[in-house]
Amino acid sequence: MGHEGDGVAGPAPDRVAPEPPAGFVSCDQTIERLYYYLDGELTEQRRIEISRHLDLCGPCVGAYGFEQELRKLVANRCQDHVPDALRDRVARALSEESAAAAD
């Protein structure tokens, strides 16, 4: 591949990939930290780096959007409704337990 005379273009030998700018985060790093980003568990500097990357990278912003929507769907669909009677029984039991422990 990329050998002289084989008709396949390869990288120019005198070209060197530019250095990434300071604070640059790769796609791999962005995807690896996406859950922490969504959970707000990154330092401010890391959040800024990921935000910048998402502003410039279509595939990563697509992954971000998918994960964000999936979380909303799961949060909305996976809520159990606790009957009021059960909630009252648990509250009474906790009150009684607290009163007994205080004696």
N, C-alpha and C positions, 0 to 999 in steps of 0.2 A: 504494500500500500504506500502510495506517495513516492514510489521510486521513479527515478528519471527514465523517461521513455515508456512507462507502462500506461500512460493516459489517465492515471488517477491522481487527482490533485491532493496534495497533503499540505500541512502547515508550512509556511515559508520558513526556511531554516534560520534566517536572520531576524525573524519576528519573535519577540518574547511576550507572553501574556502580561498585560498590565497588572501592576500590584492593585489589589482591591483597596478601596478607600478606607481610612480609619473608621472603625465602628461597623464595617461591613459584616453582615451575617449571611451565610450561605443558605441555600434552600434546605439542605439537610439539617442545618442548625435551627432554622426557622420551624420546620416540621417537628423536629425533636422537642422544641420548647413550646409548641402550639398549645398544648393542654395547660401548661403553667401560665401562658399568656392569657388564655381564656379564663383561668381561675384567679387572675390577678396576683400570682405568686412569684413574680419576677421583680428584680430591682428596677428602679426607674430607668436606669441606663439600658438594661436589657429590653425593657418595654419599648423604649425609643428605637432601639436597633431593629426589633422585630416589626414595629410599626412602619419604619422606613422601608424595610424589605417588602412588606405587604403592599405598600404604596406603589412599588415598582414591578412586582412580580405577579403576573396573572395566574399562573398555576398555584402558587402558594396562597394567594388571596381566595382562589376557588376552594382550596382545602380548608382554609379558615372559615369561609362562609358555610361550607358543608358541616363542619364540626359545630359551629354555632347553632345552626338550624337543628341539627341532631340533638344537641343538648336541650334546646327549647322543647322539642317534640317529646323527648323522654321525660322532662320535668312536668310537662302538661299531662301526659298520658299515664304516668306512673305514680299518681297520687291516690292513696287509699283514703276513703272516707271512713272516719271512725264515728260510729253511732254516738249520739249525745248521751245515752244511758250508760254506755261503757266509759265514756270520758268522765261522767259524774262519779261512777263507781271507783275509778282509779284515783280521782281527786280526793274522795272520802277516805280511801285506803291510805293514801299518802298523808292526809291530815291526821288520821288515827295513829299511823306509825310515828309521825313527828311528835304527837302528844305523848305517846307511850315512851318514847326515847327521852323526853324532857322530864318525865317523872323519876 
